[in-house]
Amino acid sequence: MAQEQDKEFLEFVIKSLVDHPGDVKIDRKVDEMGVLLTLKVNPEDMGQVIGKAGSTARAIRNLVRIVGLKNHARVNLKIDEPAGGRSRREDKKSDLEDLNI
């Protein structure tokens, strides 16, 4: 129980932020480097998790590290980007190129 406090804390924080809490999935792996928490959320919720210029993600990572320090573990957070997550930006670039201004 004490070993998974970081996962439970992260799950609580993320489910409080997103619009689709049922789609939140957290995978916890322990190796010689420490604990790696991998977060997957609904693609529509990525903006809420990342925040403006990554500020929300940075704050969540700091909080998870603090929980890890309290339990004498090194905890890192990886946020999985959904498939096709950056295609919108690429599409916008191609649309601008088509204008030939």
N, C-alpha and C positions, 0 to 999 in steps of 0.2 A: 504494500500500500504506500509506504513512504517513498518507494522508488519511483512511483508514477505520479507524484504530486505535480511535476512539471507538465506532464501531458494533460492532467485534469485541469490545471490552471489555464493552460493555453486553450483548451477546449471551451472553458467557461468564457474567457475573454473574446474569442473569435465568434462564438455563438451569440454573444451579446451585441456584436458589431454588425453581423450580416443579416440580409433579408431572408436567406434560405438556410437556416440553422441545421436542417436535416441533411444537407449536402456536405457538411463539414466532416472531413476525414483526417485523422492524425495518425501517422505511423511513427513508432518509437523504436530506434535501433541503438544498441549500446555496443561500442567497440573500444579499442585501446585509446582512441582519441577523445572519448567521452560519449555523450548522448546526442543523437541527431533526431530532431523532431521534423518530420516532413508533413507539411500542411497542404491539403487539397480542399478547395472551395468551389462553389458554383461560379462559372465564368462571369456572371453578372455581378458577383460580389467582390471581384478582384480589386476594383477601384477603392472600395471601402477598406479592404485589408491593407492595401499598399499605401493609400493616402496621398496627399499632395506632395510631390517630389520625394516620395518614400518615407515621409515622416512617421506615419502610423506604423509601418512595418519596422522601422528602426526602433520605435518606442516599445513595440511588442517584443522584439528581439532582446532589448535591454531588460525588460521585466522577466522574461524567461531565463536569461542568464542569472539574474538575481535569485530567482527561485532555485536554480541549480546550485549556486554558491551556498545557499542556506543548507542544501542537502549534500554538500561536498562533491559536486559533480560539475563537469564542464558541459554546458548545454548549448547547442546551436540549433537555429531554426532555418529550415529551407522551405520556401514557398513555391510549390509547383505551379508553373504557368500552364493554363489549359491549352489544349491543342489548337493551333491557329490563333493564339492570343495576340500576336503582333501583326497579323495580316491586314487589319484595318488601316494601320499607318502606311503599309506598303501600297494598299489600294488607293489611298488618298494621294500618294506621291504619283502614281501612274495616272490618276485623273488630272492632276495638275500638268503633267507632261503632255497630255492630249490637247490641252488648251492652246499650245504653241503661241504664247504671248511674247 
